[in-house]
Amino acid sequence: MKQNMLTGICLLMVPLPWTILCLRQFAWALESPVAEITIAAYALLMIFSAGFTMWAYMKQGVRNGSMKVCVVINSLYGVGGIAALGMMLLPIMS
């Protein structure tokens, strides 16, 4: 039961980053402070999703086929989230 619940949570996190496309259709979402906050929030969500999926796969031992797909997809999302945060923070730090 616990493995199925963890798999379900990880499966729900897979399409979540794509909701930014619907959100960015509004004019207010493209303005300066809101756009940066939205991108940073989605980047943090993708990094959290990757970490949670890796935790469930490695530490909790959830090793079914759906979870293997979630590990690959959410890991790619996590790398993209780290890159997005890096591009946002690099000009501030230098």
DSSP file (Angstrom, degrees, kcal/mol; ACC not computed):
  #  RESIDUE AA STRUCTURE BP1 BP2  ACC     N-H-->O    O-->H-N    N-H-->O    O-->H-N    TCO  KAPPA ALPHA  PHI   PSI    X-CA   Y-CA   Z-CA
    1    1 A M     >        0   0    0      0, 0.0     4,-2.0     0, 0.0     5,-0.1   0.000 360.0 360.0 360.0 -43.6    0.0    0.0    0.0
    2    2 A K  H  >  +     0   0    0      1,-0.2     4,-2.3     2,-0.2     5,-0.2   0.889 360.0  51.0 -64.4 -39.4    2.8    2.4    0.9
    3    3 A Q  H  > S+     0   0    0      1,-0.2     4,-2.3     2,-0.2    -1,-0.2   0.894 109.5  50.3 -66.0 -39.2    4.6    1.7   -2.3
    4    4 A N  H  > S+     0   0    0      2,-0.2     4,-2.2     1,-0.2    -1,-0.2   0.878 110.5  50.0 -66.0 -37.0    1.5    2.3   -4.4
    5    5 A M  H  X S+     0   0    0     -4,-2.0     4,-2.3     2,-0.2    -2,-0.2   0.918 111.6  47.5 -68.3 -42.8    0.9    5.6   -2.6
    6    6 A L  H  X S+     0   0    0     -4,-2.3     4,-2.2     1,-0.2    -2,-0.2   0.896 112.2  50.4 -64.2 -40.0    4.5    6.8   -3.2
    7    7 A T  H  X S+     0   0    0     -4,-2.3     4,-2.3     1,-0.2    -2,-0.2   0.908 110.0  50.7 -63.7 -41.5    4.3    5.7   -6.9
    8    8 A G  H  X S+     0   0    0     -4,-2.2     4,-1.9     2,-0.2    -2,-0.2   0.896 109.7  49.6 -63.4 -41.1    1.0    7.7   -7.2
    9    9 A I  H  X S+     0   0    0     -4,-2.3     4,-1.3     2,-0.2    -1,-0.2   0.925 112.4  47.7 -63.3 -43.9    2.6   10.8   -5.7
   10   10 A C  H  X S+     0   0    0     -4,-2.2     4,-0.6     1,-0.2    -2,-0.2   0.871 110.2  52.2 -66.4 -36.0    5.5   10.6   -8.1
   11   11 A L  H >< S+     0   0    0     -4,-2.3     3,-0.7     1,-0.2    -1,-0.2   0.854 106.7  53.7 -67.4 -33.8    3.2   10.0  -11.0
   12   12 A L  H 3< S+     0   0    0     -4,-1.9     4,-0.5     1,-0.2    -1,-0.2   0.795 104.1  56.8 -69.2 -27.1    1.3   13.1  -10.1
   13   13 A M  H 3< S+     0   0    0     -4,-1.3    -1,-0.2     1,-0.2    -2,-0.2   0.638  90.6  75.2 -78.9 -13.5    4.5   15.2  -10.1
   14   14 A V  S << S+     0   0    0     -3,-0.7     4,-0.2    -4,-0.6    -1,-0.2   0.951 103.0  32.2 -68.3 -50.0    5.3   14.2  -13.7
   15   15 A P  S >  S+     0   0    0      0, 0.0     3,-1.1     0, 0.0     4,-0.4   0.601  96.8  91.4 -84.0  -6.7    2.8   16.5  -15.5
   16   16 A L  G >  S+     0   0    0     -4,-0.5     3,-1.7     1,-0.3     4,-0.2   0.865  78.9  55.8 -59.0 -42.5    2.9   19.3  -12.9
   17   17 A P  G >  S+     0   0    0      0, 0.0     3,-1.2     0, 0.0    -1,-0.3   0.758  97.8  65.5 -63.2 -21.2    5.7   21.4  -14.5
   18   18 A W  G X> S+     0   0    0     -3,-1.1     3,-1.2     1,-0.2     4,-0.5   0.617  80.4  79.3 -76.5 -10.7    3.8   21.6  -17.7
   19   19 A T  H <> S+     0   0    0     -3,-1.7     4,-2.0    -4,-0.4     3,-0.3   0.659  75.1  76.8 -70.4 -13.4    1.1   23.6  -16.1
   20   20 A I  H <> S+     0   0    0     -3,-1.2     4,-2.3     1,-0.2    -1,-0.3   0.817  86.2  61.6 -64.4 -28.7    3.3   26.7  -16.4
   21   21 A L  H <4 S+     0   0    0     -3,-1.2    -1,-0.2     2,-0.2    -2,-0.2   0.896 106.8  43.5 -65.0 -39.1    2.4   26.8  -20.1
   22   22 A C  H >< S+     0   0    0     -4,-0.5     3,-1.1    -3,-0.3    -2,-0.2   0.894 114.2  50.9 -70.3 -39.7   -1.3   27.4  -19.2
   23   23 A L  H >< S+     0   0    0     -4,-2.0     3,-1.3     1,-0.2     6,-0.2   0.853 102.9  58.9 -67.2 -35.3   -0.4   29.9  -16.5
   24   24 A R  T 3< S+     0   0    0     -4,-2.3    -1,-0.2     1,-0.3    -2,-0.2   0.398  83.4  82.2 -80.6   4.6    1.9   32.0  -18.7
   25   25 A Q  T <  S+     0   0    0     -3,-1.1     2,-0.3    -4,-0.1    -1,-0.3   0.648  75.7  87.8 -78.3 -14.9   -1.0   32.7  -21.2
   26   26 A F  S X  S-     0   0    0     -3,-1.3     3,-0.6    -4,-0.2     4,-0.4  -0.628  81.0-132.7 -85.5 144.1   -2.2   35.5  -18.9
   27   27 A A  G >  S+     0   0    0     -2,-0.3     3,-1.2     1,-0.2     4,-0.4   0.854 104.6  57.6 -65.0 -36.0   -0.7   38.9  -19.4
   28   28 A W  G >  S+     0   0    0      1,-0.3     3,-0.8     2,-0.2    -1,-0.2   0.787  99.0  60.6 -67.2 -25.5    0.0   39.4  -15.6
   29   29 A A  G <  S+     0   0    0     -3,-0.6    -1,-0.3     1,-0.2    -2,-0.2   0.635 100.7  55.2 -76.8 -12.3    2.1   36.3  -15.6
   30   30 A L  G <  S+     0   0    0     -3,-1.2    -1,-0.2    -4,-0.4    -2,-0.2   0.505  83.6 106.6 -97.2  -5.8    4.5   37.8  -18.1
   31   31 A E  S <> S-     0   0    0     -3,-0.8     4,-2.6    -4,-0.4     5,-0.2  -0.369  83.6 -98.3 -76.5 158.9    5.3   40.9  -16.2
   32   32 A S  H  > S+     0   0    0      1,-0.2     4,-1.6     2,-0.2     5,-0.2   0.843 111.1  32.7 -53.5 -60.6    8.6   41.3  -14.5
   33   33 A P  H  > S+     0   0    0      0, 0.0     4,-1.8     0, 0.0    -1,-0.2   0.902 121.0  49.4 -71.2 -33.7    8.3   40.4  -10.8
   34   34 A V  H  > S+     0   0    0     -6,-0.2     4,-2.5     1,-0.2    -2,-0.2   0.896 108.0  53.6 -69.1 -39.2    5.6   37.8  -11.3
   35   35 A A  H  X S+     0   0    0     -4,-2.6     4,-2.4     1,-0.2     5,-0.2   0.915 110.0  46.6 -63.2 -43.8    7.5   36.0  -14.1
   36   36 A E  H  X S+     0   0    0     -4,-1.6     4,-2.4    -5,-0.2    -1,-0.2   0.906 113.6  48.3 -65.9 -40.8   10.7   35.5  -12.0
   37   37 A I  H  X S+     0   0    0     -4,-1.8     4,-2.4    -5,-0.2    -2,-0.2   0.909 112.3  49.5 -65.3 -41.2    8.8   34.3   -9.0
   38   38 A T  H  X S+     0   0    0     -4,-2.5     4,-2.4     2,-0.2    -2,-0.2   0.924 112.3  46.7 -64.2 -45.0    6.8   31.9  -11.1
   39   39 A I  H  X S+     0   0    0     -4,-2.4     4,-2.3     1,-0.2    -1,-0.2   0.907 113.4  48.9 -65.2 -41.3    9.8   30.4  -12.8
   40   40 A A  H  X S+     0   0    0     -4,-2.4     4,-2.4     2,-0.2    -1,-0.2   0.900 111.2  50.2 -65.0 -40.0   11.7   30.1   -9.5
   41   41 A A  H  X S+     0   0    0     -4,-2.4     4,-2.2     1,-0.2    -2,-0.2   0.913 112.5  46.2 -65.3 -42.4    8.7   28.4   -7.8
   42   42 A Y  H  X S+     0   0    0     -4,-2.4     4,-2.4     2,-0.2    -1,-0.2   0.877 111.2  52.8 -67.9 -36.2    8.4   25.9  -10.7
   43   43 A A  H  X S+     0   0    0     -4,-2.3     4,-2.2     2,-0.2    -2,-0.2   0.921 110.7  47.0 -64.2 -43.2   12.2   25.3  -10.6
   44   44 A L  H  X S+     0   0    0     -4,-2.4     4,-2.7     1,-0.2    -2,-0.2   0.886 110.8  52.8 -65.1 -37.9   12.0   24.5   -6.9
   45   45 A L  H  X S+     0   0    0     -4,-2.2     4,-2.6     2,-0.2    -2,-0.2   0.913 109.8  48.1 -61.8 -42.5    9.0   22.3   -7.5
   46   46 A M  H  X S+     0   0    0     -4,-2.4     4,-2.1     2,-0.2    -2,-0.2   0.890 112.1  48.8 -67.5 -38.4   10.9   20.3  -10.2
   47   47 A I  H  X S+     0   0    0     -4,-2.2     4,-2.4     2,-0.2    -2,-0.2   0.920 112.6  48.2 -66.2 -43.1   14.0   20.0   -7.9
   48   48 A F  H  X S+     0   0    0     -4,-2.7     4,-3.0     2,-0.2     5,-0.2   0.910 110.0  52.7 -61.9 -42.2   11.8   18.8   -5.0
   49   49 A S  H  X S+     0   0    0     -4,-2.6     4,-2.4     1,-0.2    -1,-0.2   0.907 110.1  47.9 -60.5 -42.3   10.0   16.3   -7.3
   50   50 A A  H  X S+     0   0    0     -4,-2.1     4,-2.4    24,-0.2    -1,-0.2   0.926 114.0  46.6 -65.0 -44.0   13.3   14.9   -8.4
   51   51 A G  H  X S+     0   0    0     -4,-2.4     4,-2.4     2,-0.2    -2,-0.2   0.913 113.3  48.2 -64.6 -42.9   14.5   14.6   -4.8
   52   52 A F  H  X S+     0   0    0     -4,-3.0     4,-2.6     2,-0.2    -1,-0.2   0.909 112.6  48.5 -64.8 -42.1   11.3   13.0   -3.6
   53   53 A T  H  X S+     0   0    0     -4,-2.4     4,-2.2    -5,-0.2    -2,-0.2   0.911 112.4  48.0 -65.8 -41.8   11.3   10.5   -6.5
   54   54 A M  H  X S+     0   0    0     -4,-2.4     4,-3.0     2,-0.2     5,-0.4   0.895 111.7  51.1 -65.1 -38.6   14.9    9.5   -5.9
   55   55 A W  H  X>S+     0   0    0     -4,-2.4     4,-1.7     1,-0.2     5,-1.4   0.931 111.8  46.5 -62.3 -45.8   14.2    9.2   -2.1
   56   56 A A  H  <5S+     0   0    0     -4,-2.6     6,-1.9     3,-0.2    -2,-0.2   0.873 117.5  43.7 -65.3 -36.6   11.2    6.9   -2.8
   57   57 A Y  H  <5S+     0   0    0     -4,-2.2     4,-0.2     4,-0.2    -2,-0.2   0.927 125.2  29.6 -75.0 -45.6   13.1    4.8   -5.3
   58   58 A M  H  <5S+     0   0    0     -4,-3.0    -3,-0.2    -5,-0.2    -2,-0.2   0.952 130.7  28.1 -83.5 -52.3   16.4    4.5   -3.4
   59   59 A K  T  <5S+     0   0    0     -4,-1.7    -3,-0.2    -5,-0.4    -2,-0.1   0.849 126.7  40.2 -84.3 -35.6   15.5    4.6    0.3
   60   60 A Q  S   <S-     0   0    0     -5,-1.4    -1,-0.2    -4,-0.1    -3,-0.2   0.601 100.2-129.3 -92.0 -11.6   12.0    3.2    0.3
   61   61 A G        +     0   0    0     -6,-0.3     2,-0.9    -4,-0.2    -4,-0.2   0.778  46.0 160.1  73.5  27.8   12.7    0.5   -2.3
   62   62 A V        +     0   0    0     -6,-1.9    -1,-0.2     1,-0.1    -2,-0.1  -0.745   6.8 161.1 -83.2 106.8    9.8    1.3   -4.6
   63   63 A R        +     0   0    0     -2,-0.9     2,-0.1    -3,-0.1    -1,-0.1  -0.261  16.7 129.8-128.6  46.3   11.1   -0.4   -7.8
   64   64 A N  S  > S-     0   0    0    -61,-0.1     4,-1.7     1,-0.1     3,-0.0  -0.432  71.1 -99.1 -92.6 175.6    8.1   -0.9  -10.1
   65   65 A G  H  > S+     0   0    0      1,-0.2     4,-1.7     2,-0.2     5,-0.1   0.877 120.7  52.1 -63.7 -40.3    8.0    0.0  -13.8
   66   66 A S  H  > S+     0   0    0      1,-0.2     4,-2.2     2,-0.2    -1,-0.2   0.885 108.6  51.8 -64.0 -38.0    6.0    3.2  -13.2
   67   67 A M  H  > S+     0   0    0      1,-0.2     4,-2.4     2,-0.2    -1,-0.2   0.855 105.0  55.5 -69.3 -33.7    8.5    4.4  -10.7
   68   68 A K  H  X S+     0   0    0     -4,-1.7     4,-1.7     2,-0.2    -1,-0.2   0.894 109.3  47.3 -65.0 -38.5   11.4    3.8  -13.0
   69   69 A V  H  X S+     0   0    0     -4,-1.7     4,-2.5     2,-0.2     5,-0.2   0.907 111.5  51.3 -66.8 -41.5    9.8    6.0  -15.6
   70   70 A C  H  X S+     0   0    0     -4,-2.2     4,-2.8     1,-0.2     5,-0.3   0.879 106.5  54.8 -63.2 -38.2    9.2    8.7  -12.9
   71   71 A V  H  X S+     0   0    0     -4,-2.4     4,-1.7     2,-0.2    -1,-0.2   0.927 111.4  44.1 -61.3 -44.9   12.8    8.5  -11.8
   72   72 A V  H  X S+     0   0    0     -4,-1.7     4,-1.9     2,-0.2    -2,-0.2   0.952 118.6  41.8 -66.1 -49.5   14.0    9.3  -15.3
   73   73 A I  H  X S+     0   0    0     -4,-2.5     4,-2.2     1,-0.2    -2,-0.2   0.938 117.3  45.6 -66.8 -47.4   11.5   12.0  -16.1
   74   74 A N  H  X S+     0   0    0     -4,-2.8     4,-2.3    -5,-0.2   -24,-0.2   0.810 109.8  55.9 -69.4 -28.1   11.7   13.8  -12.7
   75   75 A S  H  X S+     0   0    0     -4,-1.7     4,-2.2    -5,-0.3    -1,-0.2   0.908 108.5  47.6 -67.4 -40.4   15.5   13.6  -12.7
   76   76 A L  H  X S+     0   0    0     -4,-1.9     4,-2.2     2,-0.2    -2,-0.2   0.901 111.6  50.8 -64.5 -40.0   15.5   15.4  -16.0
   77   77 A Y  H  X S+     0   0    0     -4,-2.2     4,-2.6     2,-0.2    -2,-0.2   0.904 108.6  52.8 -61.2 -40.9   13.1   17.9  -14.5
   78   78 A G  H  X S+     0   0    0     -4,-2.3     4,-2.3     2,-0.2    -2,-0.2   0.899 108.5  48.7 -63.3 -41.5   15.4   18.3  -11.6
   79   79 A V  H  X S+     0   0    0     -4,-2.2     4,-2.2     2,-0.2    -1,-0.2   0.908 112.4  49.3 -64.2 -41.2   18.4   19.1  -13.8
   80   80 A G  H  X S+     0   0    0     -4,-2.2     4,-2.4     2,-0.2    -2,-0.2   0.881 110.2  51.1 -64.2 -38.4   16.3   21.6  -15.7
   81   81 A G  H  X S+     0   0    0     -4,-2.6     4,-2.5     2,-0.2     5,-0.2   0.895 109.7  49.2 -66.3 -40.3   15.2   23.2  -12.4
   82   82 A I  H  X S+     0   0    0     -4,-2.3     4,-2.4     2,-0.2    -2,-0.2   0.903 112.1  49.5 -64.3 -40.5   18.8   23.5  -11.2
   83   83 A A  H  X S+     0   0    0     -4,-2.2     4,-2.5     2,-0.2    -2,-0.2   0.909 110.6  49.6 -64.9 -41.5   19.8   25.0  -14.6
   84   84 A A  H  X S+     0   0    0     -4,-2.4     4,-1.6     2,-0.2    -2,-0.2   0.925 113.1  45.8 -64.5 -44.1   16.9   27.5  -14.4
   85   85 A L  H  X S+     0   0    0     -4,-2.5     4,-2.6     1,-0.2     5,-0.2   0.889 111.5  53.6 -65.5 -37.4   17.8   28.6  -10.9
   86   86 A G  H  X S+     0   0    0     -4,-2.4     4,-2.3     1,-0.2    -2,-0.2   0.913 108.2  49.0 -62.4 -42.0   21.4   28.8  -11.9
   87   87 A M  H  < S+     0   0    0     -4,-2.5    -1,-0.2     1,-0.2    -2,-0.2   0.810 114.3  46.9 -67.8 -28.2   20.6   31.1  -14.8
   88   88 A M  H  < S+     0   0    0     -4,-1.6     4,-0.4    -5,-0.2    -2,-0.2   0.862 119.0  38.3 -78.7 -36.1   18.5   33.3  -12.5
   89   89 A L  H  X S+     0   0    0     -4,-2.6     4,-2.1     1,-0.2     5,-0.2   0.730  98.9  74.8 -90.3 -22.7   21.1   33.5   -9.7
   90   90 A L  H  X S+     0   0    0     -4,-2.3     4,-1.5     1,-0.2    -1,-0.2   0.911  96.8  47.3 -60.7 -45.2   24.3   33.8  -11.7
   91   91 A P  H  4 S+     0   0    0      0, 0.0    -1,-0.2     0, 0.0    -2,-0.1   0.838 112.6  51.4 -65.6 -28.9   23.8   37.4  -12.7
   92   92 A I  H  4 S+     0   0    0     -4,-0.4    -2,-0.2     1,-0.2    -3,-0.1   0.883 110.9  47.4 -71.9 -37.6   22.9   38.3   -9.1
   93   93 A M  H  <        0   0    0     -4,-2.1    -1,-0.2     1,-0.2    -3,-0.1   0.760 360.0 360.0 -77.6 -25.6   26.1   36.7   -7.7
   94   94 A S     <        0   0    0     -4,-1.5    -1,-0.2    -5,-0.2    -2,-0.2   0.472 360.0 360.0 -96.3 360.0   28.5   38.2  -10.2
